[in-house]
Amino acid sequence: MNTQMVDREHERATLLDKLDRTVRDGTSSVVVLRGEAGVGKTRLLTEFAESAADRHSDAGLLAGYGQAMLNSLASDSFQAVRECLRSLAARADRADRAGSRDLLYRIADSFRLHAPDWIESVPVVGNVLAAGIRTGQTVIESGKTSVNMDSQLDQLIQFVDDLTDRGPLLLILDDLHWADTATIDVLVTMALRVEGPLMLVLAYRSDHMRTGENAETHPLKRAVFRLRRYRADCEQLDLKRLSKRDTELLVRQAAGRAMGTSVSARAVGQIVELSAGNPLFAESLVRLGDQAVAAHSHTPAQITAVLDERLSFLTASDQRLLETAALIGYSFEVDYLSRLARLDIDDVYERLDALMQEHNLVLPAAPRGDLDRYTIHHPLLAEVLRERGAANGPRWRRLHQKLLDILEDEPPWDDELQVRAVAVALAAGRQAKTYDFAITACRRQFALGAVSKAEELARIAVASAGTLEAYGLLADCLAVEADHVGAASACAAGLEWARTNSVDPEREAMVRFSWARNLRMTDSWEECGRLLDELESTHTEPCEMLAGVLMLRAEIALCGPVQDTGRCIELCDIVAEMSGNPELQSRAYGHRGIAHLAAYDHDLSETWLMRAIEVAREKNHPYAEYEAVHWLSKKAIAVLELDRAWQLIDELAYNSNVSGVASENPWHLRDFSRVLGLQGRHAEGAQEFARYFDSSADHALDQAATTLACQLHELEDLHGWDAGQAMFSELVAACDRDVIDPARKKVFAGHLRTLSDRQPGWDPVLFAVEKLNVTASEAEAVHAIFRFAVPDLARLRSFTGGR
C-alpha cells in the first residue's frame, strides 16, 4: 500500500483551484509541474486524477492520466497520449457501471466522429463501437491509399474539442522528459488551440533536463518556451523536496506499513538525513530497515544504489521475474511474463501480489485489451532491473527471441506494438525481421509526424540492411529536420547500393530527386544540376516528378549563382499548369511573385504572392499557407511597409501556434525583431531576437548569428550608426533577461561580444565569415534570404517610395 501524501497542500490546492476555475468558466488552462526524480510528482498527479472526477462528477468531468516511458526504441511516439486516452476511457467505464453508460458513450462517439485513427489504442472504446468502425490504419492497409484523412494530430485536437463541447476535461501527462518531439508537439498544439474547458497538466523531471547533452536538444525546452510565451496564464509549479519534519512523518508512515521490516528510532533520524527530503529515497531506505544507514550519501544520485540494494533482499527467482517484467516494459502484460518465465499464470499473479503487498515494487495498471498489466513501482526501478537483466547477455537475448515469437502471434499490430517489435527483434538478433519491422514502423511514424522516432527507426533499418528504401527514408527524416548535408549523404549512399542491386525505377528516381533538393539547399549547384538532367531524361512526359524537377530548376534560376528571373517565371507557369499538388502550385506562384520583385516589378509581385496564399488556403495545406504568408511578409519588409509586415508576421505566429508549423525554427520571431528594430522599438526588437535565438534548432544557430549581423547593418544603413548601437545595447540586456537556456545564452553572449567590435562601413557577410565563424556559403545564403532575392534593396525601395 502506498503511504499517504505528505506536505503537498500548496501544490494540491493550486491544481484544484485551476480545475475549479476551468470547470466554472469553461475555459482552458495549463499547468507545468516539475521536480527531481523521486520527489513525488507521480503520486501527487495520480491522486489528483482520482479525486478530480469525484469532485466535479455533477459537471461530467472526464479525467485521464498518462505516463511517458523511458524514451527508448520500445515505445512509439504517442505512447504517453495513448495511455492517457486509455485511462480516460477506463475511468469513464468504471464510473458508468453503476448507472448509465453516458460518459463512455460520450467518449466513444467523439472517437467515432473525430479520431478514428486513435480507436485501436483504446480497447474499451473499440469494444463499444465494435466491428463497425474501420480505423484510418485499416483503411490504409486495405490499399486505399488515396483516402482523404486528417492527420493524427488534427484528429486528436478535434476529438478533444468535441469532448470539451460536451463537458469539462482533465488530461495529465507525466514524465515528459522521456517523451519525444512528436508527443510534445501534440500536447503544446493542444494547449494553444483548444479553448473549451480543458485542464492540461504537463509534468517532467527537472534534474533530467539540466544534465548532459540532453539539456541542449530535448524538445521540452522549446515546448516550455512556447507555452510561457503564448499562454500568459500557464502556471509553473516546482515540486520541492520535503522538509525534515515532513520527511520524518513520511518515514514513520512508511515504517508502519513496511511488513517484516524493523526501523529503530535512531534509524528514522538517520534516514531523514540520508534521504535529504526525497520521498522515493526515504521510502526505499525504510524498506531496507536498520541496514539502510550503512554507507549511503546524502545525494539523490544514490537512489539507484539504494534500489539495487533493496532488490537484493528478494529471492533470486523474484529478482529474475522482475528483470523479465522490465524487459517487456515499464508496464508489462502478465500473460507475456508467464510465458517468458515458464510459470503457471496463477503462480505469476500470486508472486506479483506478494511483490506489491510486501515489497511495494509493482502496481496494477490498466489492461491492454484482454491482457492484464502491471506497472513497475517507479521508472528508476525499471531502469535498474533492465541493467541487471542485460548483464546476462545470452539469457537476455533468448528472452527477447521468445517475446518476439509471442508478439508475432498477436492480432494485427497497432502503432505501439509495431515499434515495440523493432526493439525486440533488434535485441533478439533477428536481423531480417528487424529490417522489415523497422521499415514498416518508420513509414508509419513519419506519416504521423513523429519524425525523430522515424529517423531512429530508419537508422536501424540502414544498419540491418542498407537498402535504397532504408536510406531514402533516412534522407526524408533528415531533410524534414533541416539536416540537408546528412540527407544528401544518405541519398548518395542509397543510390550507391542501388548500383549493384535491383530496385524499382520510380523509387530510385524519388531518391535521386531528394538528393538533388538537398544539394540545392546546400548550394551544391553543379551536382544538383547534373541530377536534374538525369531525371529529366527519364521523365519526358508531364507528371508530378517532372513538375518537381522543373520547380527545383525555377528555384535555382531565382536563387542560384546566376539569377534569371525570366526563366524562373517561365518554369513556374509550367509547374502550376502541370501539377495538382497544392504545395507545388503554391510554391510556383510564390516563386513567381518573388521573381517579379527581384525584377523590381512591385505590382505583379503582389498579385502572385497573394495567389500563392489563396491556393494554399483553398487546398487546406497549413505548411504551404505558412510559407506563402511568410513570402508576402518578407516582401512587405523589403519595401518597408512595416505596419502591414507586422500584421502578416502576427498571422504567421498564429498559424504556427495552431498547426505546429515552424515550431522548430520560428521565422516569425526573427522577422518580428527586424520590423520592431526598423520601427525604432529597439527594446522590443531585441527581446524578440533573443527569444528567436533561444528557440531556434541547434542547426540554425549560424543562420541566426548571420541574420543578426544583417539586421544591425540594415538598421545602421537606414537610420544611422546610433540606431544600430541602441539596438545593440538592448540586445545585450535581452541576452541576460530573455534567453532561458544557459548554453544558448553563452553562445549568444559570445556573438554579441564579437559584434561589439564592428566598425562603420563593415560588411555583415564578410564579418559573419571572418569573425562569427560561419561558412561562406551559409553566410551568403542567409544574406540572400534577408534580401529576399532582390539584388539591391535600396533600388527597390526607391521605386516603391519605401526609402
Secondary structure, 3 states (H helix, E strand, C coil): CCCCCCCCHHHHHHHHHHHHHHHHHCCCEEEEEEECCCCCHHHHHHHHHHHHHHHCHHHCCEEEEEECCCCCCCCCCCHHHHHHHHHHHHHHHHHHCCCCCHHHHHHHHHHHHHCHHHHHHCHHHHHHHHHHCCCHHHHHHCCCCCCCCCCHHHHHHHHHHHHHHHCCEEEEEECHHHCCHHHHHHHHHHHHHCCCCEEEEEEEEHHHHCCCCHHHHCHHHHHHHHHHHHCCCCEEEECCCCCHHHHHHHHHHHHHHCCCCCCCHHHHHHHHHHHCCCHHHHHHHHHHHHHHHCCCCCCHHHHHHHHHHHHCCCCHHHHHHHHHHHHHCCEEEHHHHHHHHCCCHHHHHHHHHHHHHCCCCEEEEEEECCEEEEEECCHHHHHHHHHHHHCCHHHHHHHHHHHHHHHHCCCCCCHHHHHHHHHHHHHHCCHHHHHHHHHHHHHHHHHCCCHHHHHHHHHHHHHHCCCHHHHHHHHHHHHHCCCHHHHHHHHHHHHHHHCCCCCCHHHHHHHHHHHHHHHHHCCCHHHHHHHHHHHHHHCCCCCHHHHHHHHHHHHHHHHCCCCCHHHHHHHHHHHHHHCCCHHHHHHHHHHHHHHHHHCCCHHHHHHHHHHHHHHHHHCCCHHHHHHHHHHHHHHHHHCCCHHHHHHHHHHHHHHHHHHCCCCCCCHHHHHHHHHHHHCCCHHHHHHHHHHHHHHCCHHHHHHHHHHHHHHHHHHHHHHCHHHHHHHHHHHHHHHHHHCCCHHHHHHHHHHHHHHCCCCCCCCHHHHHHHCCCCCHHHHHHHHHHHHCCCCCHHHHHHHHCCC
